[in-house]
Amino acid sequence: MPDERIENAEAAACNLSASGLMFETKYFIPVGSVLEMSFKAGSAGEITSCLAKVIRVEKNLPRNFFIAANFLDMSGEDRVKINDYCSGNSSEKE
């Protein structure tokens, strides 16, 4: 069975940390899937791109899913930016 690709799928972030992201989407993405992700944390406009592996899927009735994914190849600099943003140390939150 060929791999299915979902291109440019929009999702709403629910929870962000330096190690991963939980998001809500209308697409079912199986545990173990590797995702190419791009997102913006805060209002600075810098896009972070990385690979992430799906570690948990929860159905959100009636037709959406919560997907939890761990970042795989994020740069140390991007992890620090996200950690600072999440902990309130970022100038973007002021």
C-alpha positions in Angstrom: 0.0 0.0 0.0 1.5 3.4 -1.0 2.1 6.1 1.6 -0.6 8.7 1.5 0.6 12.3 1.5 -1.3 15.3 2.8 0.1 18.5 1.4 -0.2 21.9 3.0 -2.7 20.7 5.7 -3.8 23.4 8.1 -4.0 22.5 11.8 -4.6 24.4 15.0 -1.8 24.2 17.6 -3.1 23.2 21.1 0.1 22.8 23.0 3.7 23.6 22.2 7.0 22.8 23.9 10.6 22.6 23.0 10.2 18.8 22.5 6.9 18.6 20.6 3.5 19.9 19.5 -0.1 18.8 19.9 -2.4 20.0 17.2 -6.0 19.6 16.1 -6.8 18.6 12.5 -9.5 17.0 10.4 -7.0 14.4 9.1 -6.3 11.0 10.8 -2.5 10.6 11.0 -1.4 7.2 12.3 1.0 6.9 15.3 4.6 6.4 14.0 4.1 8.7 11.0 6.9 11.2 10.3 5.7 14.7 9.4 7.4 17.6 7.7 6.1 20.6 9.8 6.4 24.3 9.4 4.9 26.7 12.0 5.2 30.1 13.6 5.4 30.6 17.4 4.4 34.1 18.3 4.2 37.2 16.2 7.8 37.6 15.0 7.0 35.9 11.7 9.9 33.5 11.8 8.9 30.1 10.4 10.3 27.0 12.1 10.5 23.9 10.0 11.4 20.4 11.2 10.5 16.7 11.1 8.2 15.3 13.8 7.0 11.8 14.7 3.4 11.2 15.7 3.3 9.6 19.2 -0.4 9.8 20.1 -3.7 10.3 18.3 -7.0 11.1 20.1 -10.4 11.4 18.4 -12.1 14.8 19.0 -15.7 14.2 18.2 -17.4 14.5 15.8 -14.7 14.6 13.1 -11.4 16.1 14.2 -8.3 14.5 15.8 -5.7 15.7 18.4 -2.3 14.7 17.2 0.8 14.7 19.5 4.2 14.7 17.8 7.8 14.9 19.0 10.3 17.0 17.1 13.0 15.0 15.5 15.5 17.3 13.8 14.9 20.7 15.2 18.0 22.9 15.5 19.2 23.8 19.0 18.6 27.5 18.2 14.9 26.8 17.3 14.4 24.7 20.5 15.7 27.6 22.6 13.4 30.1 20.8 10.4 27.8 21.4 11.4 27.1 25.0 11.8 30.9 25.7 8.5 31.6 24.0 6.7 28.9 26.0 8.2 29.9 29.4 7.5 33.6 28.8 11.1 34.7 28.4 10.5 35.8 24.8 10.3 39.5 23.8 7.4 38.5 21.5 5.1 38.0 24.6 5.8 41.4 26.1 
